[in-house]
Amino acid sequence: METNCPNCGGDLGYGKDENGNYTIPICQGGCKLDPDMAAGLRQVMELELVRPTTKRLVTSVFFDLPKEALTPAVLVDFEIHDKEDWLRLYYYIKSSRFSPMALDKALGNKDAIMDLTFTE
């Protein structure tokens, strides 16, 4: 999927954050993206880099599909055993701190998933 700047239609690439990691979407045409737009674009761009199981989970949440619509692979890989597990992942994905790459990295690791999605 090719992602273009919503302001000028130019190509988007990754810029470096304060730690020197390439994570911040930047417009190759020189447009300045507002932080909320940049965060949303980062999520879209990252979604293209994750495994199919992660992508299926995320798109299911984006389209507000019920837990019953998830594949067995998603349920097993993300340790979704009950409504509480599903809602924890659902609200994490809907939150502004969501990262497809972080979620993909946690796939298959119950402790990592809990650390990622636990909210007080």
N, C-alpha and C positions, 0 to 999 in steps of 0.2 A: 504494500500500500504506500502510495506516495502522499505525503502530507505537505500542503502548501500554507503559506502565511495567510491568515484571514484578512489582513490589512492590505497587502499589496499583491498577493498571489505568488510571491517568490518562494523558492525552496527553503525548507526548514532543516537545520542541522543541529548538532549538539554543541553547546558551549560548556565551559568549565565552571563548576561551582567553587565555593570558597576553599574546598579541600583539593582542588585540582582534578576532580572527577568530571567526566563528560556526562552531564545529566540535564543541563538547562537548555530547552529549545531556544534557538536563536534564528532570526530571519537572515538569510543570506543576502537579501535585498537591502538590509540595513534598518528595517523597521524596529521600533522598540515595542516589545510585547509587554502588556501589563502582567503582573505576577499571577493573577488568577487564571488568565488565558494561558500563560506559559505552563502552569501546573497541569491544566487540563490537556494541553498538547503533549506534555511529557508522558502522561498516562497513555494517550493514544499511541504515541511513538513506541513506548515500551511494550505495549500489547503485541506489537508485531515481532518482538524478540523473544517471547516466552513460549513454553511448550503448549501443545494443543489442549491438554487437560486444564492448564491454568487459564488459557484463553476461553475455554468453554465455561468455566466457573464465572469468570468476570463478565462475559457477555450475558450469561443467564441473569446475573444481578442487574446489569445495566438495563435489561429488558423486563425486569421485575417478574421473572418466571418463578414459580413455586419450587420448593425443594424437590418435589416429586418429578420435576422435569430434568433433574440432573442425571447424568449417566452413572453407572456403577463405578467406573474408573474415577470420576470426580469425587464421589462419595468416599471411596477407599483412600485415594491419594491425599485428600484434604481432611481425613478423619471426621467426616460428617456422619454422626451416628444418631443425632436427635435434633429437635428443633432448636435447642440452645446452641449447639455447634453451628448450625446453619445461620442462625441470627447473628452470632458473633462474627462470622465471615462476611455475611451480608452487610452489616453496619460498618465493618472495616473497609470493604470495597466502596461503599457509598461515601466514606469520609474523605476529607481533604488530605489526610496523611497517607492515603492509599498509594502503593507502588506495585505495579504488576511484576517488576523484576524481583522485589523483595518477597512477594507472595510465591513466585515461581521457585525461588531459592529455598523456601520453607516446605515445598511440596514433599509429602511423605514423612515429614518430621513433626510429630505431634507437639513436642516441646517448642520447636521453632514457630509453629502455627499459633500456639497459645501465647508465646511472647509477643508475636506480631499483632495479634488481634485482641489481646486483653486490654480492657478499658476499665478504669475505676468508676 
